């Protein structure tokens, strides 16, 4: 995986205005957190595929996988339960807002971890 500055910028802009958001590099990508809990990220795969990652939790998985461009998030042979990859081409600004809403529905309910908001 590799950082995709354009997708990072799109996600960062869409998250602007939501309190307690932080970001850090992880797994070769940029991941975004709410109160220290990962809510999603963006990257470019080894094959050059541009994609977003969203944490929707077990209860949001069925809805997430029914949306265009979504598939279970798998890294190697391991599927990350409660996470989905979304093809960037299937994610215009309106869809991106919907993905953030779905991820926030799950992450909002998690207990806060220590976080440091990027200034």
C-alpha positions in Angstrom: 0.0 0.0 0.0 1.1 3.5 -0.6 -0.1 7.0 0.4 -2.3 8.7 -2.2 -2.1 12.5 -1.5 -5.2 13.3 -3.6 -7.4 10.8 -1.8 -6.0 11.9 1.6 -6.9 15.4 0.7 -10.5 14.5 -0.3 -11.0 12.6 2.9 -9.4 15.3 5.0 -11.6 17.9 3.4 -14.7 15.8 4.0 -13.8 15.3 7.6 -13.2 19.1 8.2 -15.5 20.4 10.8 -15.9 17.1 12.7 -14.4 17.6 16.1 -11.7 15.3 17.6 -10.3 14.1 14.2 -6.6 13.1 14.0 -4.6 11.3 11.4 -1.4 9.3 11.2 0.4 7.1 8.7 -0.3 3.4 9.2 0.1 0.3 7.1 1.7 2.4 4.3 -1.4 4.6 4.1 -2.9 7.6 5.9 -5.5 6.7 8.5 -8.0 9.0 10.2 -9.3 8.7 13.7 -12.1 10.0 15.8 -11.3 10.3 19.6 -8.4 7.9 18.9 -10.5 5.2 17.1 -9.8 4.5 13.5 -12.7 5.5 11.2 -11.0 5.1 7.8 -8.3 6.0 5.5 -7.1 6.1 1.9 -4.3 4.5 -0.1 -3.1 3.2 -3.4 -2.7 -0.6 -3.6 0.3 -2.4 -5.0 -1.6 -2.8 -8.2 -2.3 1.0 -8.4 -5.9 0.8 -7.3 -7.0 3.9 -5.5 -9.3 3.2 -2.6 -10.8 4.4 0.6 -11.0 2.3 3.8 -13.9 2.7 6.2 -14.6 1.1 9.6 -18.3 0.3 9.6 -18.3 -2.3 12.3 -20.1 -5.7 12.2 -23.5 -4.1 12.3 -22.8 -1.8 9.3 -21.1 -4.4 7.2 -24.2 -5.6 5.3 -25.3 -2.1 4.4 -21.8 -1.1 3.4 -21.3 -4.1 1.1 -24.5 -3.3 -0.7 -23.1 0.1 -1.8 -21.4 0.6 -5.2 -17.7 0.0 -5.2 -17.5 -1.6 -1.7 -15.9 -4.9 -0.9 -14.6 -6.6 2.3 -11.2 -5.1 3.3 -8.6 -7.8 3.0 -4.8 -7.4 3.6 -3.1 -10.5 2.2 -5.1 -13.5 3.3 -6.6 -11.7 6.3 -10.1 -10.1 6.0 -10.5 -7.2 8.4 -13.9 -7.7 9.9 -16.0 -4.5 10.1 -13.9 -2.7 7.5 -14.6 -2.2 3.8 -12.5 -0.9 0.9 -14.3 1.5 -1.5 -13.1 2.1 -5.0 -12.2 5.8 -5.3 -13.9 6.0 -8.7 -17.2 4.9 -7.1 -16.9 7.6 -4.4 -17.9 11.1 -5.5 -18.2 13.8 -2.8 -21.8 12.9 -2.0 -21.0 9.2 -1.6 -17.9 10.1 0.5 -20.1 12.0 2.9 -22.4 8.9 3.1 -19.4 6.7 3.9 -18.2 9.0 6.6 -21.7 9.0 8.1 -21.8 5.2 8.2 -18.3 5.0 9.7 -19.1 7.7 12.3 -22.3 5.8 13.3 -20.0 3.0 14.4 -17.0 4.8 15.7 -19.0 7.4 17.6 -20.2 4.7 20.0 -16.7 3.5 20.9 -15.0 4.6 24.1 -12.6 7.4 23.4 -8.9 6.6 23.4 -6.1 9.1 23.9 -5.8 11.3 20.8 -3.9 14.3 19.6 -5.8 16.4 17.1 -3.6 17.6 14.3 -3.3 21.3 14.2 
